Amino acid sequence: MTYVWLKAVHVIAVISWMAGLLYLLRLYVYHAQETSTEVMERLQVMERRLLRAITTPAAVLAVAIGLTMLVLNPSLLAQPYMIAKLVLVAGMLTMHGFAIHWRKQLIANPRFKSHRFFRVMNEVPTLLMIGIVIFIIVRPFARP
């Protein structure tokens, strides 16, 4: 597979990861404010399927291909914009880990956090994504 194809699949995986993470956190908003047991059970199924079938596999693929591209082009690690981007990716992975943890907490206690908390947390991946895109497309601080 050529480097350009790796980049294409990487971008597709990142888009899938982001879509899954944003939708998952939105489901948590609904879960945290729901009072019906039947609806909460349906939300739990949706959350589990989204996490296991889309969000986590897409994250694994995005990271694996990203690491592969870095191995194929290690000079990128000398660029400050790439280091900054990788810090934001670590933040995205942390949010993903929190999302997994929060799902377990919501199942045990649907009121452990408010729906407002999840509304705010739903914005964090968006902010991280904006930073990642700027660092990769604009490449501030790039060295010749």
N, CA, C and O of each residue as an XYZ file, in Angstrom:
576
protein
N       0.860     -1.178      0.000
C       0.000      0.000      0.000
C       0.903      1.237      0.000
O       1.836      1.323      0.798
N       0.634      2.174     -0.874
C       1.468      3.363     -0.924
C       1.120      4.308      0.214
O       0.076      4.196      0.857
N       2.031      5.236      0.435
C       1.864      6.198      1.529
C       0.571      7.006      1.350
O      -0.120      7.292      2.328
N       0.251      7.366      0.125
C      -0.965      8.153     -0.141
C      -2.212      7.349      0.237
O      -3.164      7.903      0.786
N      -2.209      6.052     -0.052
C      -3.337      5.205      0.341
C      -3.425      5.077      1.855
O      -4.519      5.055      2.418
N      -2.283      4.992      2.506
C      -2.285      4.965      3.964
C      -2.924      6.233      4.525
O      -3.730      6.176      5.453
N      -2.555      7.374      3.951
C      -3.153      8.636      4.419
C      -4.659      8.651      4.202
O      -5.407      9.107      5.066
N      -5.105      8.159      3.058
C      -6.542      8.148      2.767
C      -7.296      7.287      3.782
O      -8.322      7.708      4.315
N      -6.793      6.097      4.044
C      -7.449      5.206      5.011
C      -7.361      5.806      6.421
O      -8.292      5.670      7.215
N      -6.249      6.462      6.724
C      -6.102      7.125      8.018
C      -7.180      8.195      8.204
O      -7.818      8.262      9.255
N      -7.378      9.019      7.196
C      -8.397     10.083      7.282
C      -9.791      9.473      7.428
O     -10.600      9.969      8.212
N     -10.079      8.416      6.692
C     -11.384      7.749      6.807
C     -11.575      7.209      8.224
O     -12.649      7.352      8.808
N     -10.537      6.595      8.766
C     -10.626      6.053     10.133
C     -10.823      7.171     11.151
O     -11.609      7.026     12.086
N     -10.115      8.285     10.976
C     -10.258      9.414     11.906
C     -11.675      9.983     11.844
O     -12.269     10.284     12.879
N     -12.214     10.129     10.640
C     -13.586     10.637     10.498
C     -14.569      9.696     11.194
O     -15.474     10.150     11.894
N     -14.396      8.404     11.005
C     -15.278      7.421     11.650
C     -15.147      7.475     13.166
O     -16.141      7.404     13.889
N     -13.909      7.602     13.638
C     -13.661      7.698     15.076
C     -14.349      8.924     15.654
O     -15.027      8.844     16.678
N     -14.167     10.059     14.987
C     -14.766     11.296     15.483
C     -16.287     11.212     15.478
O     -16.932     11.601     16.452
N     -16.861     10.711     14.395
C     -18.321     10.586     14.324
C     -18.834      9.708     15.457
O     -19.821     10.035     16.115
N     -18.152      8.591     15.674
C     -18.569      7.681     16.746
C     -18.437      8.301     18.117
O     -19.336      8.166     18.948
N     -17.335      8.976     18.367
C     -17.109      9.577     19.683
C     -18.114     10.696     19.954
O     -18.648     10.800     21.058
N     -18.370     11.526     18.954
C     -19.325     12.617     19.146
C     -20.743     12.093     19.364
O     -21.474     12.607     20.210
N     -21.126     11.075     18.603
C     -22.461     10.514     18.780
C     -22.576      9.797     20.125
O     -23.606      9.885     20.794
N     -21.522      9.090     20.515
C     -21.523      8.388     21.795
C     -21.743      9.354     22.958
O     -22.555      9.102     23.847
N     -21.008     10.457     22.934
C     -21.161     11.438     24.015
C     -22.544     12.083     23.982
O     -23.083     12.436     25.031
N     -23.123     12.242     22.799
C     -24.497     12.762     22.709
C     -25.475     11.753     23.301
O     -26.434     12.140     23.969
N     -25.242     10.463     23.063
C     -26.093      9.443     23.681
C     -26.005      9.515     25.201
O     -26.997      9.280     25.892
N     -24.830      9.836     25.722
C     -24.676      9.974     27.171
C     -25.508     11.136     27.708
O     -26.036     11.061     28.818
N     -25.626     12.206     26.929
C     -26.484     13.327     27.327
C     -27.907     12.812     27.526
O     -28.538     13.082     28.549
N     -28.405     12.067     26.541
C     -29.764     11.531     26.630
C     -29.888     10.530     27.777
O     -30.883     10.524     28.502
N     -28.881      9.695     27.933
C     -28.889      8.672     28.982
C     -28.962      9.323     30.373
O     -29.707      8.871     31.243
N     -28.182     10.380     30.562
C     -28.113     11.033     31.876
C     -29.406     11.754     32.242
O     -29.678     11.974     33.422
N     -30.196     12.119     31.253
C     -31.443     12.829     31.586
C     -32.682     11.946     31.464
O     -33.793     12.398     31.741
N     -32.502     10.703     31.056
C     -33.632      9.790     30.867
C     -34.126      9.245     32.209
O     -33.342      9.039     33.135
N     -35.434      9.017     32.294
C     -36.022      8.451     33.515
C     -36.629      7.075     33.267
O     -36.833      6.314     34.212
N     -36.916      6.752     32.037
C     -37.523      5.469     31.713
C     -36.462      4.366     31.651
O     -35.470      4.482     30.931
N     -36.687      3.302     32.412
C     -35.759      2.170     32.411
C     -35.659      1.543     31.024
O     -34.576      1.170     30.575
N     -36.790      1.436     30.361
C     -36.818      0.832     29.020
C     -35.966      1.639     28.032
O     -35.213      1.067     27.243
N     -36.089      2.940     28.080
C     -35.305      3.793     27.179
C     -33.825      3.740     27.552
O     -32.969      3.703     26.669
N     -33.513      3.736     28.848
C     -32.110      3.641     29.271
C     -31.484      2.327     28.792
O     -30.322      2.308     28.384
N     -32.236      1.249     28.840
C     -31.715     -0.031     28.351
C     -31.449      0.021     26.849
O     -30.452     -0.519     26.370
N     -32.343      0.671     26.113
C     -32.148      0.832     24.664
C     -30.912      1.689     24.390
O     -30.141      1.384     23.480
N     -30.720      2.742     25.156
C     -29.537      3.590     24.996
C     -28.256      2.805     25.290
O     -27.246      2.979     24.608
N     -28.303      1.944     26.302
C     -27.131      1.122     26.631
C     -26.740      0.223     25.465
O     -25.555      0.052     25.179
N     -27.731     -0.350     24.795
C     -27.452     -1.200     23.629
C     -26.838     -0.359     22.514
O     -25.860     -0.768     21.889
N     -27.405      0.797     22.270
C     -26.875      1.688     21.221
C     -25.442      2.105     21.538
O     -24.581      2.098     20.658
N     -25.188      2.465     22.789
C     -23.849      2.877     23.207
C     -22.845      1.735     23.027
O     -21.750      1.937     22.501
N     -23.229      0.539     23.470
C     -22.333     -0.617     23.349
C     -22.004     -0.915     21.894
O     -20.841     -1.119     21.546
N     -23.019     -0.940     21.050
C     -22.802     -1.253     19.633
C     -21.946     -0.189     18.961
O     -21.040     -0.510     18.192
N     -22.228      1.064     19.249
C     -21.457      2.152     18.651
C     -19.997      2.079     19.073
O     -19.095      2.231     18.250
N     -19.776      1.848     20.346
C     -18.414      1.784     20.872
C     -17.652      0.588     20.301
O     -16.507      0.727     19.870
N     -18.282     -0.575     20.298
C     -17.588     -1.800     19.875
C     -17.500     -1.971     18.368
O     -16.519     -2.525     17.872
N     -18.504     -1.507     17.626
C     -18.535     -1.765     16.183
C     -17.913     -0.647     15.351
O     -17.434     -0.892     14.244
N     -17.917      0.577     15.875
C     -17.424      1.698     15.065
C     -16.312      2.468     15.758
O     -15.197      2.557     15.243
N     -16.612      3.023     16.921
C     -15.715      3.994     17.541
C     -14.358      3.402     17.914
O     -13.325      3.948     17.525
N     -14.339      2.317     18.645
C     -13.062      1.734     19.057
C     -12.292      1.130     17.880
O     -11.089      1.370     17.776
N     -12.924      0.358     16.988
C     -12.158     -0.129     15.828
C     -11.594      1.003     14.965
O     -10.476      0.897     14.460
N     -12.352      2.070     14.795
C     -11.861      3.204     14.005
C     -10.682      3.869     14.699
O      -9.719      4.267     14.043
N     -10.748      3.993     16.019
C      -9.632      4.583     16.772
C      -8.380      3.733     16.637
O      -7.289      4.256     16.412
N      -8.537      2.420     16.773
C      -7.392      1.508     16.655
C      -6.784      1.611     15.257
O      -5.564      1.684     15.111
N      -7.632      1.616     14.234
C      -7.143      1.720     12.856
C      -6.448      3.060     12.621
O      -5.381      3.103     12.008
N      -7.040      4.147     13.098
C      -6.438      5.475     12.914
C      -5.062      5.543     13.572
O      -4.111      6.046     12.974
N      -4.955      5.045     14.783
C      -3.673      5.075     15.499
C      -2.660      4.154     14.821
O      -1.503      4.534     14.641
N      -3.085      2.950     14.445
C      -2.165      1.999     13.809
C      -1.614      2.554     12.497
O      -0.415      2.457     12.234
N      -2.471      3.124     11.691
C      -2.010      3.679     10.411
C      -1.172      4.929     10.650
O      -0.172      5.144      9.965
N      -1.572      5.755     11.616
C      -0.763      6.931     11.944
C       0.641      6.539     12.369
O       1.618      7.147     11.931
N       0.744      5.533     13.216
C       2.069      5.060     13.643
C       2.857      4.478     12.467
O       4.068      4.675     12.366
N       2.167      3.769     11.591
C       2.825      3.219     10.403
C       3.394      4.340      9.538
O       4.516      4.243      9.042
N       2.619      5.394      9.363
C       3.105      6.524      8.557
C       4.307      7.186      9.215
O       5.219      7.636      8.521
N       4.321      7.254     10.547
C       5.476      7.821     11.246
C       6.710      6.928     11.102
O       7.831      7.425     10.990
N       6.503      5.634     11.106
C       7.632      4.711     10.900
C       8.185      4.876      9.485
O       9.398      4.853      9.278
N       7.286      5.042      8.519
C       7.717      5.209      7.127
C       8.332      6.577      6.862
O       9.125      6.737      5.934
N       7.966      7.563      7.677
C       8.478      8.921      7.498
C       8.854      9.503      8.864
O       8.196     10.428      9.340
N       9.904      8.971      9.499
C      10.253      9.385     10.865
C      10.697     10.843     10.969
O      10.712     11.393     12.069
N      11.051     11.473      9.874
C      11.461     12.880      9.928
C      10.319     13.779     10.399
O      10.560     14.895     10.860
N       9.084     13.303     10.286
C       7.941     14.087     10.778
C       8.042     14.348     12.279
O       7.553     15.363     12.775
N       8.678     13.427     12.996
C       8.797     13.586     14.449
C       9.736     14.722     14.843
O       9.781     15.118     16.007
N      10.484     15.243     13.877
C      11.354     16.395     14.145
C      10.599     17.704     13.970
O      11.139     18.771     14.261
N       9.367     17.639     13.502
C       8.569     18.837     13.256
C       7.731     19.186     14.490
O       6.983     18.343     14.985
N       7.848     20.413     14.985
C       7.056     20.815     16.165
C       5.549     20.676     15.958
O       4.831     20.343     16.901
N       5.054     20.924     14.742
C       3.612     20.792     14.514
C       3.157     19.345     14.711
O       2.049     19.101     15.189
N       4.007     18.394     14.347
C       3.642     16.980     14.504
C       3.625     16.603     15.988
O       2.751     15.858     16.430
N       4.572     17.109     16.741
C       4.585     16.832     18.182
C       3.317     17.403     18.819
O       2.676     16.742     19.635
N       2.959     18.638     18.442
C       1.739     19.255     18.978
C       0.511     18.441     18.584
O      -0.386     18.230     19.400
N       0.470     17.985     17.335
C      -0.650     17.165     16.868
C      -0.742     15.878     17.677
O      -1.837     15.465     18.058
N       0.394     15.242     17.944
C       0.395     13.992     18.697
C      -0.059     14.200     20.145
O      -0.678     13.314     20.734
N       0.245     15.359     20.713
C      -0.254     15.677     22.058
C      -1.782     15.750     22.036
O      -2.446     15.245     22.940
N      -2.334     16.383     20.992
C      -3.795     16.464     20.882
C      -4.408     15.092     20.619
O      -5.499     14.803     21.111
N      -3.731     14.249     19.855
C      -4.206     12.877     19.639
C      -4.220     12.120     20.969
O      -5.144     11.352     21.235
N      -3.208     12.333     21.796
C      -3.203     11.715     23.133
C      -4.424     12.190     23.926
O      -5.031     11.415     24.665
N      -4.776     13.462     23.768
C      -5.982     13.980     24.410
C      -7.236     13.293     23.890
O      -8.155     13.002     24.655
N      -7.271     13.035     22.582
C      -8.418     12.349     21.982
C      -8.513     10.915     22.501
O      -9.604     10.427     22.794
N      -7.375     10.249     22.612
C      -7.370      8.894     23.162
C      -7.813      8.896     24.630
O      -8.491      7.973     25.080
N      -7.428      9.930     25.363
C      -7.860     10.063     26.757
C      -9.372     10.238     26.823
O     -10.036      9.636     27.667
N      -9.914     11.066     25.931
C     -11.374     11.243     25.892
C     -12.063      9.928     25.563
O     -13.110      9.609     26.127
N     -11.479      9.173     24.657
C     -12.042      7.867     24.299
C     -12.060      6.958     25.538
O     -13.055      6.286     25.809
N     -10.964      6.947     26.271
C     -10.903      6.156     27.500
C     -11.943      6.606     28.524
O     -12.591      5.783     29.171
N     -12.092      7.921     28.659
C     -13.125      8.436     29.568
C     -14.509      8.006     29.098
O     -15.354      7.651     29.918
N     -14.751      8.033     27.796
C     -16.057      7.643     27.269
C     -16.375      6.193     27.630
O     -17.511      5.873     27.978
N     -15.379      5.322     27.547
C     -15.579      3.925     27.941
C     -15.897      3.849     29.442
O     -16.814      3.140     29.858
N     -15.135      4.582     30.233
C     -15.357      4.599     31.691
C     -16.737      5.169     32.028
O     -17.457      4.616     32.860
N     -17.098      6.272     31.380
C     -18.390      6.906     31.666
C     -19.552      5.985     31.320
O     -20.577      6.002     32.003
N     -19.409      5.182     30.269
C     -20.477      4.250     29.913
C     -20.707      3.270     31.057
O     -21.849      2.998     31.429
N     -19.633      2.747     31.606
C     -19.754      1.810     32.732
C     -20.417      2.500     33.923
O     -21.258      1.914     34.604
N     -20.029      3.742     34.162
C     -20.614      4.495     35.285
C     -22.100      4.763     35.054
O     -22.900      4.662     35.984
N     -22.474      5.104     33.818
C     -23.879      5.366     33.506
C     -24.738      4.127     33.691
O     -25.885      4.222     34.128
N     -24.193      2.973     33.365
C     -24.943      1.726     33.549
C     -25.169      1.479     35.042
O     -26.264      1.095     35.453
N     -24.133      1.700     35.846
C     -24.243      1.477     37.294
C     -25.105      2.536     37.963
O     -25.879      2.228     38.870
N     -24.974      3.785     37.520
C     -25.706      4.892     38.135
C     -25.964      5.974     37.082
O     -25.096      6.814     36.842
N     -27.135      5.967     36.454
C     -27.426      6.920     35.383
C     -27.353      8.396     35.805
O     -27.375      9.279     34.948
N     -27.270      8.664     37.080
C     -27.219     10.053     37.558
C     -25.843     10.434     38.104
O     -25.721     11.445     38.796
N     -24.818      9.658     37.813
C     -23.503      9.957     38.392
C     -22.940     11.272     37.857
O     -22.137     11.914     38.535
N     -23.339     11.678     36.674
C     -22.999     12.997     36.117
C     -24.255     13.551     35.458
O     -25.125     12.796     35.024
N     -24.340     14.866     35.388
C     -25.521     15.487     34.791
C     -25.419     15.488     33.266
O     -24.343     15.318     32.692
N     -26.563     15.682     32.636
C     -26.570     15.795     31.175
C     -25.777     17.025     30.736
O     -25.229     17.042     29.634
N     -25.710     18.047     31.578
C     -24.908     19.240     31.247
C     -23.419     18.908     31.183
O     -22.697     19.413     30.324
N     -22.974     18.060     32.096
C     -21.584     17.605     32.070
C     -21.278     16.955     30.724
O     -20.260     17.263     30.103
N     -22.146     16.065     30.274
C     -21.906     15.379     29.003
C     -22.042     16.322     27.807
O     -21.387     16.118     26.785
N     -22.875     17.338     27.921
C     -22.947     18.345     26.848
C     -21.604     19.066     26.702
O     -21.142     19.302     25.586
N     -20.993     19.408     27.810
C     -19.681     20.066     27.778
C     -18.623     19.094     27.259
O     -17.811     19.458     26.409
N     -18.629     17.866     27.764
C     -17.635     16.877     27.327
C     -17.778     16.558     25.845
O     -16.801     16.192     25.192
N     -18.987     16.694     25.309
C     -19.221     16.461     23.888
C     -18.468     17.471     23.016
O     -18.213     17.205     21.842
N     -18.115     18.615     23.579
C     -17.388     19.640     22.811
C     -15.885     19.407     22.815
O     -15.192     19.904     21.928
N     -15.364     18.671     23.778
C     -13.917     18.468     23.892
C     -13.326     17.799     22.654
O     -12.331     18.296     22.126
N     -13.904     16.671     22.157
C     -13.336     16.079     20.944
C     -13.360     17.027     19.745
O     -12.461     16.997     18.906
N     -14.386     17.861     19.670
C     -14.455     18.828     18.566
C     -13.295     19.807     18.651
O     -12.653     20.098     17.641
N     -13.024     20.317     19.842
C     -11.910     21.256     20.010
C     -10.572     20.587     19.714
O      -9.699     21.183     19.084
N     -10.415     19.351     20.169
C      -9.187     18.613     19.872
C      -9.038     18.403     18.367
O      -7.949     18.570     17.817
N     -10.132     18.038     17.705
C     -10.104     17.814     16.267
C      -9.730     19.091     15.513
O      -8.957     19.038     14.556
N     -10.262     20.217     15.928
C      -9.918     21.491     15.283
C      -8.421     21.731     15.384
O      -7.783     22.101     14.398
N      -7.862     21.525     16.556
C      -6.420     21.691     16.726
C      -5.627     20.736     15.864
O      -4.645     21.130     15.236
N      -6.045     19.479     15.828
C      -5.340     18.469     15.027
C      -5.357     18.856     13.552
O      -4.324     18.800     12.885
N      -6.505     19.242     13.047
C      -6.610     19.618     11.634
C      -5.732     20.833     11.336
O      -5.056     20.867     10.308
N      -5.734     21.818     12.211
C      -4.898     23.008     11.989
C      -3.427     22.627     11.970
O      -2.685     23.086     11.102
N      -2.992     21.798     12.911
C      -1.575     21.421     12.939
C      -1.173     20.623     11.704
O      -0.043     20.757     11.235
N      -2.061     19.803     11.169
C      -1.707     18.978     10.011
C      -1.842     19.745      8.689
O      -1.029     19.555      7.785
N      -2.837     20.588      8.570
C      -3.050     21.301      7.296
C      -2.213     22.582      7.230
O      -1.519     22.817      6.241
N      -2.277     23.402      8.269
C      -1.559     24.691      8.270
C      -0.080     24.489      8.590
O       0.776     25.207      8.073
N       0.210     23.531      9.425
C       1.582     23.206      9.848
C       2.332     24.402     10.429
O       3.419     24.751      9.969
N       1.731     25.026     11.451
C       2.456     26.126     12.087
C       3.740     25.585     12.724
O       3.806     24.414     13.098
N       4.708     26.400     12.838
C       5.999     26.053     13.450
C       6.801     25.046     12.612
O       7.772     24.470     13.102
N       6.394     24.831     11.338
C       7.114     23.860     10.511
C       8.548     24.329     10.274
O       8.818     25.514     10.076
N       9.445     23.362     10.302
C      10.841     23.634     10.011
C      11.114     23.214      8.570
O      10.561     22.225      8.088
N      11.960     23.964      7.896
C      12.259     23.600      6.489
C      13.006     22.282      6.369
O      13.322     21.850      5.260
